[in-house]
Amino acid sequence: MSETAIRLRDIRSFHVGGQTVELTGQPQQTVRVSPDAAPRTVDLNGQYITGQLYAQHFMLERPRSDVPVLFWHGGAMTGVTWETTPDGRPGWAQMLLREGRDVVVSDAVERGRSSWSPYPQIYDTAPLFRTAEDAWYLFRMGTADGFSSDPAARRPFPRQRFPVARFDQLCAQFVPRWTSNADASIAAYSELVSGFDRVVIVAHSQGGWFAQRVAAQLPDRIEAIVLLEPAGAPQMDEAQLRACAAVPHLYVWGDYCDDHPAWATYKSDAIAHSEKLRALGGTASHLDLPERGIRGNSHMPMMDDNSGDVLSLVSDWLATQPSREAAEAH
Amino acid sequence: MSETAIRLRDIRSFHVGGQTVELTGQPQQTVRVSPDAAPRTVDLNGQYITGQLYAQHFMLERPRSDVPVLFWHGGAMTGVTWETTPDGRPGWAQMLLREGRDVVVSDAVERGRSSWSPYPQIYDTAPLFRTAEDAWYLFRMGTADGFSSDPAARRPFPRQRFPVARFDQLCAQFVPRWTSNADASIAAYSELVSGFDRVVIVAHSQGGWFAQRVAAQLPDRIEAIVLLEPAGAPQMDEAQLRACAAVPHLYVWGDYCDDHPAWATYKSDAIAHSEKLRALGGTASHLDLPERGIRGNSHMPMMDDNSGDVLSLVSDWLATQPSREAAEAH
């Protein structure tokens, strides 16, 4: 028991956002809820809540800061991203709790405990599913032809820091997702942020797009945004960019970005966006790990073997950002 | 800050169970992962993990017992069942942690953070969705015609203890579920139980069916099962019944069971099953709340306004059951 204890005042979970929708004209079904249960009629016509978002708020007994860190995961993932790593090490959520920060781990709309809605009745489109092959290449474990259905035969990039022996455990975390629910997602994330006086957002991949969208709406509530390999950049008008520029941004990049065409594009789009923020007087720093001499990070720095070191660099940057009190005194 | 602190040695989450499946012959798709992102090709052919189960293990600094309580939710729900109630009170998970019990909150296979798989490619059937109307009647908030789309116009049963003003917050917790994944679910739950030396299982509704199935396979690992309104009883042969009879059972029943035909049947089926366990020398007690003079409980006793009182009765019963040490000394 070498780890410090985590002393919590409370653990509170809740759903925010969402709206009531009504389905009509659906056929009736007779089902058994378990193989041996008596059959009963299920009527799909009726009311549903759609667009809600699940969050779990860990509240420390003695937090060092009254500003919680909100963790927003990426595409085809859930809040599990921030918990125990696939090879059983503490996740960033546990690490930050041990550093004295309250954390809020959420599942995006339509994923995990946030639930999802019937399609095409409520959602416009069918979901996407992530294969192991897709993740191997897209998450930059290795080249596409380095994947094998035999785990022992997989060939990761040299110096790969992701615990590739547990790659299938990462795949067990994947969930289906849609690409047509951006408005509902932004609304629910905005409601989540609005439930706090002030927050820091640490967002991964697709979550970064949501974080920047929400920052444009609620800049006064967001002390800083940490974007871990955002999947590109949101298209923003001048007013949105100006609002976003009031929120300090840290971008974090792993290794091998030039080895996948999508990442080369996402990264250059994000850099271009950050330059617009800087042109408006904003803080937009890039922590490019390979440029710092830290090689081998995948798309999942919160799971890589140096996840604690990367988090320390993030925490160091956060410590340099002015708190609200300082900003107000200014 | 009136609540006692929760002092944790660690919080560990993980997926157990599941297997690798391969999809072939699926069409390629070009997608944008967010509305402004560059398009990329998604190939659905490839490997998936299916049948895995997510669990979150809260490990106290100083547990009073080395036997954790595993919470298994019911149909169309997730582990959120055991967390903060829809009206913001502590859930049974937090209550038991404060009582000094380690708890493990899991999502059933195919639900919540456990993820789900494409159908009909991997799952045989389409999912079921739960409407507010269905839940109102089935969870015994009131009669079917007591539901209204206008929350203020809903008519709950007299003495209803569920916080009906927050009924829509309960509906926000619902997730789709299948009725064709029993084998995968039992396999994953068995693997979850096998990861511990000894456990107590507290199971709700459909979860009770899984708990009894797993008890028949792993009776030596299960110190007791608490069945909160199980949705009927598993069909078991003599050997399975005999294995199950080695595990003490407590059944808990709320009010209004005669006001819904499914519950009248489920309850009588469960009582008949418990009589078989007793005939084999097993302990199978029924905590019938209305018979005890406790009126007004819905199908969700862990959320009703007397949830703490019901948990105390459950804890009292657990305290009367022999621990393994006592059983081995016997």
Interface residues (C-beta under 8 A of the other chain):
Chain A: M1 E3 A5 I6 R7 L8 R9 D10 I11 R12 S13 F14 H15 G18 T20 E22 L23 Q29 V31 R32 V33 S34 P35 D36 A37 A38 R40 V42 D43 L44 N45 G46 Q47 Y48 I49 Q52 Y54 Q56 E61 G75 T78 G79 V80 E83 T84 G88 P90 G91 A93 Q94 D107 G112 R113 S115 W116 S117 P118 L128 F129 T131 A132 E133 D134 S149 D168 Q169 C171 A172 Q173 F174 V175 P176 T179 A182 Q206 W209 F210 A231 G232 A233 P234 Q235 A262 T265 Y266 D269
Chain B: M1 E3 A5 I6 R7 L8 R9 D10 I11 R12 S13 F14 H15 G18 T20 E22 L23 Q29 V31 R32 V33 S34 P35 D36 A37 A38 R40 V42 D43 L44 N45 G46 Q47 Y48 I49 Q52 Y54 Q56 E61 G75 T78 G79 V80 E83 T84 G88 P90 G91 A93 Q94 D107 G112 R113 S115 W116 S117 P118 L128 F129 T131 A132 E133 D134 S149 D168 Q169 C171 A172 Q173 F174 V175 P176 T179 A182 Q206 W209 F210 A231 G232 A233 P234 Q235 A262 T265 Y266 D269
